[in-house]
């Protein structure tokens, strides 16, 4: 059984080495013929929004990604369902005094 496992591992290592040393694939020929057209089945979908005016530029809206303002000792449920607790700024001692 030990010789069988050794043989399997050696064959796997050989296969990996041969795959790593294989030449890169050559690009395939690109078709130069135009694609065949399909018969029209439906009208193209129409836009549901009103078209924008020619000179109008869209305005950007700021999005608050930081979450709500945290006051001292307040809690906030984060995206991954962990509970964040605000602590005062400055030195912070871990563990016992």
Phi and psi restraints in degrees (range 20) as a CNS / XPLOR table:
assign (resid 1 and name C) (resid 2 and name N)
       (resid 2 and name CA) (resid 2 and name C) 1.0 -64.9 20.0 2
assign (resid 2 and name N) (resid 2 and name CA)
       (resid 2 and name C) (resid 3 and name N) 1.0 -40.2 20.0 2
assign (resid 2 and name C) (resid 3 and name N)
       (resid 3 and name CA) (resid 3 and name C) 1.0 -66.5 20.0 2
assign (resid 3 and name N) (resid 3 and name CA)
       (resid 3 and name C) (resid 4 and name N) 1.0 -35.9 20.0 2
assign (resid 3 and name C) (resid 4 and name N)
       (resid 4 and name CA) (resid 4 and name C) 1.0 -63.8 20.0 2
assign (resid 4 and name N) (resid 4 and name CA)
       (resid 4 and name C) (resid 5 and name N) 1.0 -45.5 20.0 2
assign (resid 4 and name C) (resid 5 and name N)
       (resid 5 and name CA) (resid 5 and name C) 1.0 -64.3 20.0 2
assign (resid 5 and name N) (resid 5 and name CA)
       (resid 5 and name C) (resid 6 and name N) 1.0 -39.7 20.0 2
assign (resid 5 and name C) (resid 6 and name N)
       (resid 6 and name CA) (resid 6 and name C) 1.0 -63.2 20.0 2
assign (resid 6 and name N) (resid 6 and name CA)
       (resid 6 and name C) (resid 7 and name N) 1.0 -41.7 20.0 2
assign (resid 6 and name C) (resid 7 and name N)
       (resid 7 and name CA) (resid 7 and name C) 1.0 -64.4 20.0 2
assign (resid 7 and name N) (resid 7 and name CA)
       (resid 7 and name C) (resid 8 and name N) 1.0 -43.8 20.0 2
assign (resid 7 and name C) (resid 8 and name N)
       (resid 8 and name CA) (resid 8 and name C) 1.0 -61.8 20.0 2
assign (resid 8 and name N) (resid 8 and name CA)
       (resid 8 and name C) (resid 9 and name N) 1.0 -43.6 20.0 2
assign (resid 8 and name C) (resid 9 and name N)
       (resid 9 and name CA) (resid 9 and name C) 1.0 -65.1 20.0 2
assign (resid 9 and name N) (resid 9 and name CA)
       (resid 9 and name C) (resid 10 and name N) 1.0 -40.5 20.0 2
assign (resid 9 and name C) (resid 10 and name N)
       (resid 10 and name CA) (resid 10 and name C) 1.0 -64.7 20.0 2
assign (resid 10 and name N) (resid 10 and name CA)
       (resid 10 and name C) (resid 11 and name N) 1.0 -41.3 20.0 2
assign (resid 10 and name C) (resid 11 and name N)
       (resid 11 and name CA) (resid 11 and name C) 1.0 -66.1 20.0 2
assign (resid 11 and name N) (resid 11 and name CA)
       (resid 11 and name C) (resid 12 and name N) 1.0 -37.8 20.0 2
assign (resid 11 and name C) (resid 12 and name N)
       (resid 12 and name CA) (resid 12 and name C) 1.0 -65.8 20.0 2
assign (resid 12 and name N) (resid 12 and name CA)
       (resid 12 and name C) (resid 13 and name N) 1.0 -42.9 20.0 2
assign (resid 12 and name C) (resid 13 and name N)
       (resid 13 and name CA) (resid 13 and name C) 1.0 -63.4 20.0 2
assign (resid 13 and name N) (resid 13 and name CA)
       (resid 13 and name C) (resid 14 and name N) 1.0 -41.6 20.0 2
assign (resid 13 and name C) (resid 14 and name N)
       (resid 14 and name CA) (resid 14 and name C) 1.0 -63.2 20.0 2
assign (resid 14 and name N) (resid 14 and name CA)
       (resid 14 and name C) (resid 15 and name N) 1.0 -41.9 20.0 2
assign (resid 14 and name C) (resid 15 and name N)
       (resid 15 and name CA) (resid 15 and name C) 1.0 -64.8 20.0 2
assign (resid 15 and name N) (resid 15 and name CA)
       (resid 15 and name C) (resid 16 and name N) 1.0 -40.2 20.0 2
assign (resid 15 and name C) (resid 16 and name N)
       (resid 16 and name CA) (resid 16 and name C) 1.0 -65.5 20.0 2
assign (resid 16 and name N) (resid 16 and name CA)
       (resid 16 and name C) (resid 17 and name N) 1.0 -43.6 20.0 2
assign (resid 16 and name C) (resid 17 and name N)
       (resid 17 and name CA) (resid 17 and name C) 1.0 -63.8 20.0 2
assign (resid 17 and name N) (resid 17 and name CA)
       (resid 17 and name C) (resid 18 and name N) 1.0 -41.8 20.0 2
assign (resid 17 and name C) (resid 18 and name N)
       (resid 18 and name CA) (resid 18 and name C) 1.0 -66.4 20.0 2
assign (resid 18 and name N) (resid 18 and name CA)
       (resid 18 and name C) (resid 19 and name N) 1.0 -37.4 20.0 2
assign (resid 18 and name C) (resid 19 and name N)
       (resid 19 and name CA) (resid 19 and name C) 1.0 -67.7 20.0 2
assign (resid 19 and name N) (resid 19 and name CA)
       (resid 19 and name C) (resid 20 and name N) 1.0 -35.9 20.0 2
assign (resid 19 and name C) (resid 20 and name N)
       (resid 20 and name CA) (resid 20 and name C) 1.0 -71.9 20.0 2
assign (resid 20 and name N) (resid 20 and name CA)
       (resid 20 and name C) (resid 21 and name N) 1.0 -29.4 20.0 2
assign (resid 20 and name C) (resid 21 and name N)
       (resid 21 and name CA) (resid 21 and name C) 1.0 -94.3 20.0 2
assign (resid 21 and name N) (resid 21 and name CA)
       (resid 21 and name C) (resid 22 and name N) 1.0 1.2 20.0 2
assign (resid 21 and name C) (resid 22 and name N)
       (resid 22 and name CA) (resid 22 and name C) 1.0 -67.1 20.0 2
assign (resid 22 and name N) (resid 22 and name CA)
       (resid 22 and name C) (resid 23 and name N) 1.0 148.9 20.0 2
assign (resid 22 and name C) (resid 23 and name N)
       (resid 23 and name CA) (resid 23 and name C) 1.0 -67.4 20.0 2
assign (resid 23 and name N) (resid 23 and name CA)
       (resid 23 and name C) (resid 24 and name N) 1.0 153.7 20.0 2
assign (resid 23 and name C) (resid 24 and name N)
       (resid 24 and name CA) (resid 24 and name C) 1.0 -68.7 20.0 2
assign (resid 24 and name N) (resid 24 and name CA)
       (resid 24 and name C) (resid 25 and name N) 1.0 150.2 20.0 2
assign (resid 24 and name C) (resid 25 and name N)
       (resid 25 and name CA) (resid 25 and name C) 1.0 -69.4 20.0 2
assign (resid 25 and name N) (resid 25 and name CA)
       (resid 25 and name C) (resid 26 and name N) 1.0 141.9 20.0 2
assign (resid 25 and name C) (resid 26 and name N)
       (resid 26 and name CA) (resid 26 and name C) 1.0 -86.8 20.0 2
assign (resid 26 and name N) (resid 26 and name CA)
       (resid 26 and name C) (resid 27 and name N) 1.0 146.2 20.0 2
assign (resid 26 and name C) (resid 27 and name N)
       (resid 27 and name CA) (resid 27 and name C) 1.0 -66.2 20.0 2
assign (resid 27 and name N) (resid 27 and name CA)
       (resid 27 and name C) (resid 28 and name N) 1.0 144.7 20.0 2
assign (resid 27 and name C) (resid 28 and name N)
       (resid 28 and name CA) (resid 28 and name C) 1.0 -81.7 20.0 2
assign (resid 28 and name N) (resid 28 and name CA)
       (resid 28 and name C) (resid 29 and name N) 1.0 158.5 20.0 2
assign (resid 28 and name C) (resid 29 and name N)
       (resid 29 and name CA) (resid 29 and name C) 1.0 -68.0 20.0 2
assign (resid 29 and name N) (resid 29 and name CA)
       (resid 29 and name C) (resid 30 and name N) 1.0 138.9 20.0 2
assign (resid 29 and name C) (resid 30 and name N)
       (resid 30 and name CA) (resid 30 and name C) 1.0 -93.5 20.0 2
assign (resid 30 and name N) (resid 30 and name CA)
       (resid 30 and name C) (resid 31 and name N) 1.0 132.9 20.0 2
assign (resid 30 and name C) (resid 31 and name N)
       (resid 31 and name CA) (resid 31 and name C) 1.0 -67.7 20.0 2
assign (resid 31 and name N) (resid 31 and name CA)
       (resid 31 and name C) (resid 32 and name N) 1.0 134.5 20.0 2
assign (resid 31 and name C) (resid 32 and name N)
       (resid 32 and name CA) (resid 32 and name C) 1.0 -100.7 20.0 2
assign (resid 32 and name N) (resid 32 and name CA)
       (resid 32 and name C) (resid 33 and name N) 1.0 -4.9 20.0 2
assign (resid 32 and name C) (resid 33 and name N)
       (resid 33 and name CA) (resid 33 and name C) 1.0 -77.4 20.0 2
assign (resid 33 and name N) (resid 33 and name CA)
       (resid 33 and name C) (resid 34 and name N) 1.0 143.9 20.0 2
assign (resid 33 and name C) (resid 34 and name N)
       (resid 34 and name CA) (resid 34 and name C) 1.0 -68.8 20.0 2
assign (resid 34 and name N) (resid 34 and name CA)
       (resid 34 and name C) (resid 35 and name N) 1.0 148.1 20.0 2
assign (resid 34 and name C) (resid 35 and name N)
       (resid 35 and name CA) (resid 35 and name C) 1.0 -66.7 20.0 2
assign (resid 35 and name N) (resid 35 and name CA)
       (resid 35 and name C) (resid 36 and name N) 1.0 148.0 20.0 2
assign (resid 35 and name C) (resid 36 and name N)
       (resid 36 and name CA) (resid 36 and name C) 1.0 -69.3 20.0 2
assign (resid 36 and name N) (resid 36 and name CA)
       (resid 36 and name C) (resid 37 and name N) 1.0 139.9 20.0 2
assign (resid 36 and name C) (resid 37 and name N)
       (resid 37 and name CA) (resid 37 and name C) 1.0 -87.7 20.0 2
assign (resid 37 and name N) (resid 37 and name CA)
       (resid 37 and name C) (resid 38 and name N) 1.0 140.8 20.0 2
assign (resid 37 and name C) (resid 38 and name N)
       (resid 38 and name CA) (resid 38 and name C) 1.0 -91.5 20.0 2
assign (resid 38 and name N) (resid 38 and name CA)
       (resid 38 and name C) (resid 39 and name N) 1.0 149.0 20.0 2
assign (resid 38 and name C) (resid 39 and name N)
       (resid 39 and name CA) (resid 39 and name C) 1.0 -66.4 20.0 2
assign (resid 39 and name N) (resid 39 and name CA)
       (resid 39 and name C) (resid 40 and name N) 1.0 142.3 20.0 2
assign (resid 39 and name C) (resid 40 and name N)
       (resid 40 and name CA) (resid 40 and name C) 1.0 -66.1 20.0 2
assign (resid 40 and name N) (resid 40 and name CA)
       (resid 40 and name C) (resid 41 and name N) 1.0 132.4 20.0 2
assign (resid 40 and name C) (resid 41 and name N)
       (resid 41 and name CA) (resid 41 and name C) 1.0 -111.1 20.0 2
assign (resid 41 and name N) (resid 41 and name CA)
       (resid 41 and name C) (resid 42 and name N) 1.0 -35.7 20.0 2
assign (resid 41 and name C) (resid 42 and name N)
       (resid 42 and name CA) (resid 42 and name C) 1.0 -143.1 20.0 2
assign (resid 42 and name N) (resid 42 and name CA)
       (resid 42 and name C) (resid 43 and name N) 1.0 162.1 20.0 2
assign (resid 42 and name C) (resid 43 and name N)
       (resid 43 and name CA) (resid 43 and name C) 1.0 -74.5 20.0 2
assign (resid 43 and name N) (resid 43 and name CA)
       (resid 43 and name C) (resid 44 and name N) 1.0 148.7 20.0 2
assign (resid 43 and name C) (resid 44 and name N)
       (resid 44 and name CA) (resid 44 and name C) 1.0 -61.8 20.0 2
assign (resid 44 and name N) (resid 44 and name CA)
       (resid 44 and name C) (resid 45 and name N) 1.0 149.0 20.0 2
assign (resid 44 and name C) (resid 45 and name N)
       (resid 45 and name CA) (resid 45 and name C) 1.0 -65.3 20.0 2
assign (resid 45 and name N) (resid 45 and name CA)
       (resid 45 and name C) (resid 46 and name N) 1.0 146.5 20.0 2
assign (resid 45 and name C) (resid 46 and name N)
       (resid 46 and name CA) (resid 46 and name C) 1.0 -96.4 20.0 2
assign (resid 46 and name N) (resid 46 and name CA)
       (resid 46 and name C) (resid 47 and name N) 1.0 154.7 20.0 2
assign (resid 46 and name C) (resid 47 and name N)
       (resid 47 and name CA) (resid 47 and name C) 1.0 -72.3 20.0 2
assign (resid 47 and name N) (resid 47 and name CA)
       (resid 47 and name C) (resid 48 and name N) 1.0 143.5 20.0 2
assign (resid 47 and name C) (resid 48 and name N)
       (resid 48 and name CA) (resid 48 and name C) 1.0 -93.9 20.0 2
assign (resid 48 and name N) (resid 48 and name CA)
       (resid 48 and name C) (resid 49 and name N) 1.0 -16.4 20.0 2
assign (resid 48 and name C) (resid 49 and name N)
       (resid 49 and name CA) (resid 49 and name C) 1.0 -95.0 20.0 2
assign (resid 49 and name N) (resid 49 and name CA)
       (resid 49 and name C) (resid 50 and name N) 1.0 154.7 20.0 2
assign (resid 49 and name C) (resid 50 and name N)
       (resid 50 and name CA) (resid 50 and name C) 1.0 -72.4 20.0 2
assign (resid 50 and name N) (resid 50 and name CA)
       (resid 50 and name C) (resid 51 and name N) 1.0 142.5 20.0 2
assign (resid 50 and name C) (resid 51 and name N)
       (resid 51 and name CA) (resid 51 and name C) 1.0 -64.7 20.0 2
assign (resid 51 and name N) (resid 51 and name CA)
       (resid 51 and name C) (resid 52 and name N) 1.0 145.0 20.0 2
assign (resid 51 and name C) (resid 52 and name N)
       (resid 52 and name CA) (resid 52 and name C) 1.0 -75.9 20.0 2
assign (resid 52 and name N) (resid 52 and name CA)
       (resid 52 and name C) (resid 53 and name N) 1.0 152.3 20.0 2
assign (resid 52 and name C) (resid 53 and name N)
       (resid 53 and name CA) (resid 53 and name C) 1.0 -67.3 20.0 2
assign (resid 53 and name N) (resid 53 and name CA)
       (resid 53 and name C) (resid 54 and name N) 1.0 155.3 20.0 2
assign (resid 53 and name C) (resid 54 and name N)
       (resid 54 and name CA) (resid 54 and name C) 1.0 -63.0 20.0 2
assign (resid 54 and name N) (resid 54 and name CA)
       (resid 54 and name C) (resid 55 and name N) 1.0 -39.8 20.0 2
assign (resid 54 and name C) (resid 55 and name N)
       (resid 55 and name CA) (resid 55 and name C) 1.0 -94.3 20.0 2
assign (resid 55 and name N) (resid 55 and name CA)
       (resid 55 and name C) (resid 56 and name N) 1.0 -3.6 20.0 2
assign (resid 55 and name C) (resid 56 and name N)
       (resid 56 and name CA) (resid 56 and name C) 1.0 -78.4 20.0 2
assign (resid 56 and name N) (resid 56 and name CA)
       (resid 56 and name C) (resid 57 and name N) 1.0 139.3 20.0 2
assign (resid 56 and name C) (resid 57 and name N)
       (resid 57 and name CA) (resid 57 and name C) 1.0 -113.4 20.0 2
assign (resid 57 and name N) (resid 57 and name CA)
       (resid 57 and name C) (resid 58 and name N) 1.0 140.8 20.0 2
assign (resid 57 and name C) (resid 58 and name N)
       (resid 58 and name CA) (resid 58 and name C) 1.0 -70.2 20.0 2
assign (resid 58 and name N) (resid 58 and name CA)
       (resid 58 and name C) (resid 59 and name N) 1.0 146.5 20.0 2
assign (resid 58 and name C) (resid 59 and name N)
       (resid 59 and name CA) (resid 59 and name C) 1.0 -99.2 20.0 2
assign (resid 59 and name N) (resid 59 and name CA)
       (resid 59 and name C) (resid 60 and name N) 1.0 146.4 20.0 2
assign (resid 59 and name C) (resid 60 and name N)
       (resid 60 and name CA) (resid 60 and name C) 1.0 -95.5 20.0 2
assign (resid 60 and name N) (resid 60 and name CA)
       (resid 60 and name C) (resid 61 and name N) 1.0 140.9 20.0 2
assign (resid 60 and name C) (resid 61 and name N)
       (resid 61 and name CA) (resid 61 and name C) 1.0 -109.4 20.0 2
assign (resid 61 and name N) (resid 61 and name CA)
       (resid 61 and name C) (resid 62 and name N) 1.0 134.0 20.0 2
assign (resid 61 and name C) (resid 62 and name N)
       (resid 62 and name CA) (resid 62 and name C) 1.0 -77.5 20.0 2
assign (resid 62 and name N) (resid 62 and name CA)
       (resid 62 and name C) (resid 63 and name N) 1.0 141.2 20.0 2
assign (resid 62 and name C) (resid 63 and name N)
       (resid 63 and name CA) (resid 63 and name C) 1.0 -118.0 20.0 2
assign (resid 63 and name N) (resid 63 and name CA)
       (resid 63 and name C) (resid 64 and name N) 1.0 129.7 20.0 2
assign (resid 63 and name C) (resid 64 and name N)
       (resid 64 and name CA) (resid 64 and name C) 1.0 -83.5 20.0 2
assign (resid 64 and name N) (resid 64 and name CA)
       (resid 64 and name C) (resid 65 and name N) 1.0 106.8 20.0 2
assign (resid 64 and name C) (resid 65 and name N)
       (resid 65 and name CA) (resid 65 and name C) 1.0 -92.0 20.0 2
assign (resid 65 and name N) (resid 65 and name CA)
       (resid 65 and name C) (resid 66 and name N) 1.0 -11.1 20.0 2
assign (resid 65 and name C) (resid 66 and name N)
       (resid 66 and name CA) (resid 66 and name C) 1.0 -80.7 20.0 2
assign (resid 66 and name N) (resid 66 and name CA)
       (resid 66 and name C) (resid 67 and name N) 1.0 -13.3 20.0 2
assign (resid 66 and name C) (resid 67 and name N)
       (resid 67 and name CA) (resid 67 and name C) 1.0 89.9 20.0 2
assign (resid 67 and name N) (resid 67 and name CA)
       (resid 67 and name C) (resid 68 and name N) 1.0 -173.0 20.0 2
assign (resid 67 and name C) (resid 68 and name N)
       (resid 68 and name CA) (resid 68 and name C) 1.0 -71.8 20.0 2
assign (resid 68 and name N) (resid 68 and name CA)
       (resid 68 and name C) (resid 69 and name N) 1.0 159.5 20.0 2
assign (resid 68 and name C) (resid 69 and name N)
       (resid 69 and name CA) (resid 69 and name C) 1.0 -65.7 20.0 2
assign (resid 69 and name N) (resid 69 and name CA)
       (resid 69 and name C) (resid 70 and name N) 1.0 132.2 20.0 2
assign (resid 69 and name C) (resid 70 and name N)
       (resid 70 and name CA) (resid 70 and name C) 1.0 -104.2 20.0 2
assign (resid 70 and name N) (resid 70 and name CA)
       (resid 70 and name C) (resid 71 and name N) 1.0 122.7 20.0 2
assign (resid 70 and name C) (resid 71 and name N)
       (resid 71 and name CA) (resid 71 and name C) 1.0 -90.5 20.0 2
assign (resid 71 and name N) (resid 71 and name CA)
       (resid 71 and name C) (resid 72 and name N) 1.0 167.0 20.0 2
assign (resid 71 and name C) (resid 72 and name N)
       (resid 72 and name CA) (resid 72 and name C) 1.0 -57.7 20.0 2
assign (resid 72 and name N) (resid 72 and name CA)
       (resid 72 and name C) (resid 73 and name N) 1.0 129.0 20.0 2
assign (resid 72 and name C) (resid 73 and name N)
       (resid 73 and name CA) (resid 73 and name C) 1.0 67.0 20.0 2
assign (resid 73 and name N) (resid 73 and name CA)
       (resid 73 and name C) (resid 74 and name N) 1.0 15.5 20.0 2
assign (resid 73 and name C) (resid 74 and name N)
       (resid 74 and name CA) (resid 74 and name C) 1.0 -85.3 20.0 2
assign (resid 74 and name N) (resid 74 and name CA)
       (resid 74 and name C) (resid 75 and name N) 1.0 159.7 20.0 2
assign (resid 74 and name C) (resid 75 and name N)
       (resid 75 and name CA) (resid 75 and name C) 1.0 -118.6 20.0 2
assign (resid 75 and name N) (resid 75 and name CA)
       (resid 75 and name C) (resid 76 and name N) 1.0 154.5 20.0 2
assign (resid 75 and name C) (resid 76 and name N)
       (resid 76 and name CA) (resid 76 and name C) 1.0 -146.2 20.0 2
assign (resid 76 and name N) (resid 76 and name CA)
       (resid 76 and name C) (resid 77 and name N) 1.0 128.7 20.0 2
assign (resid 76 and name C) (resid 77 and name N)
       (resid 77 and name CA) (resid 77 and name C) 1.0 -85.2 20.0 2
assign (resid 77 and name N) (resid 77 and name CA)
       (resid 77 and name C) (resid 78 and name N) 1.0 114.6 20.0 2
assign (resid 77 and name C) (resid 78 and name N)
       (resid 78 and name CA) (resid 78 and name C) 1.0 -79.5 20.0 2
assign (resid 78 and name N) (resid 78 and name CA)
       (resid 78 and name C) (resid 79 and name N) 1.0 173.2 20.0 2
assign (resid 78 and name C) (resid 79 and name N)
       (resid 79 and name CA) (resid 79 and name C) 1.0 -59.3 20.0 2
assign (resid 79 and name N) (resid 79 and name CA)
       (resid 79 and name C) (resid 80 and name N) 1.0 -39.8 20.0 2
assign (resid 79 and name C) (resid 80 and name N)
       (resid 80 and name CA) (resid 80 and name C) 1.0 -87.7 20.0 2
assign (resid 80 and name N) (resid 80 and name CA)
       (resid 80 and name C) (resid 81 and name N) 1.0 21.5 20.0 2
assign (resid 80 and name C) (resid 81 and name N)
       (resid 81 and name CA) (resid 81 and name C) 1.0 67.8 20.0 2
assign (resid 81 and name N) (resid 81 and name CA)
       (resid 81 and name C) (resid 82 and name N) 1.0 22.7 20.0 2
assign (resid 81 and name C) (resid 82 and name N)
       (resid 82 and name CA) (resid 82 and name C) 1.0 -93.5 20.0 2
assign (resid 82 and name N) (resid 82 and name CA)
       (resid 82 and name C) (resid 83 and name N) 1.0 152.3 20.0 2
assign (resid 82 and name C) (resid 83 and name N)
       (resid 83 and name CA) (resid 83 and name C) 1.0 -99.6 20.0 2
assign (resid 83 and name N) (resid 83 and name CA)
       (resid 83 and name C) (resid 84 and name N) 1.0 119.8 20.0 2
assign (resid 83 and name C) (resid 84 and name N)
       (resid 84 and name CA) (resid 84 and name C) 1.0 -96.2 20.0 2
assign (resid 84 and name N) (resid 84 and name CA)
       (resid 84 and name C) (resid 85 and name N) 1.0 136.2 20.0 2
assign (resid 84 and name C) (resid 85 and name N)
       (resid 85 and name CA) (resid 85 and name C) 1.0 -122.2 20.0 2
assign (resid 85 and name N) (resid 85 and name CA)
       (resid 85 and name C) (resid 86 and name N) 1.0 128.5 20.0 2
assign (resid 85 and name C) (resid 86 and name N)
       (resid 86 and name CA) (resid 86 and name C) 1.0 -75.7 20.0 2
assign (resid 86 and name N) (resid 86 and name CA)
       (resid 86 and name C) (resid 87 and name N) 1.0 134.3 20.0 2
assign (resid 86 and name C) (resid 87 and name N)
       (resid 87 and name CA) (resid 87 and name C) 1.0 -119.7 20.0 2
assign (resid 87 and name N) (resid 87 and name CA)
       (resid 87 and name C) (resid 88 and name N) 1.0 156.1 20.0 2
assign (resid 87 and name C) (resid 88 and name N)
       (resid 88 and name CA) (resid 88 and name C) 1.0 -67.4 20.0 2
assign (resid 88 and name N) (resid 88 and name CA)
       (resid 88 and name C) (resid 89 and name N) 1.0 153.0 20.0 2
assign (resid 88 and name C) (resid 89 and name N)
       (resid 89 and name CA) (resid 89 and name C) 1.0 -72.4 20.0 2
assign (resid 89 and name N) (resid 89 and name CA)
       (resid 89 and name C) (resid 90 and name N) 1.0 165.5 20.0 2
assign (resid 89 and name C) (resid 90 and name N)
       (resid 90 and name CA) (resid 90 and name C) 1.0 107.1 20.0 2
assign (resid 90 and name N) (resid 90 and name CA)
       (resid 90 and name C) (resid 91 and name N) 1.0 -166.6 20.0 2
assign (resid 90 and name C) (resid 91 and name N)
       (resid 91 and name CA) (resid 91 and name C) 1.0 -63.6 20.0 2
assign (resid 91 and name N) (resid 91 and name CA)
       (resid 91 and name C) (resid 92 and name N) 1.0 141.6 20.0 2
assign (resid 91 and name C) (resid 92 and name N)
       (resid 92 and name CA) (resid 92 and name C) 1.0 -130.3 20.0 2
assign (resid 92 and name N) (resid 92 and name CA)
       (resid 92 and name C) (resid 93 and name N) 1.0 124.4 20.0 2
assign (resid 92 and name C) (resid 93 and name N)
       (resid 93 and name CA) (resid 93 and name C) 1.0 -100.7 20.0 2
assign (resid 93 and name N) (resid 93 and name CA)
       (resid 93 and name C) (resid 94 and name N) 1.0 125.6 20.0 2
assign (resid 93 and name C) (resid 94 and name N)
       (resid 94 and name CA) (resid 94 and name C) 1.0 -86.7 20.0 2
assign (resid 94 and name N) (resid 94 and name CA)
       (resid 94 and name C) (resid 95 and name N) 1.0 141.2 20.0 2
assign (resid 94 and name C) (resid 95 and name N)
       (resid 95 and name CA) (resid 95 and name C) 1.0 82.0 20.0 2
assign (resid 95 and name N) (resid 95 and name CA)
       (resid 95 and name C) (resid 96 and name N) 1.0 -156.0 20.0 2
assign (resid 95 and name C) (resid 96 and name N)
       (resid 96 and name CA) (resid 96 and name C) 1.0 -76.8 20.0 2
assign (resid 96 and name N) (resid 96 and name CA)
       (resid 96 and name C) (resid 97 and name N) 1.0 163.8 20.0 2
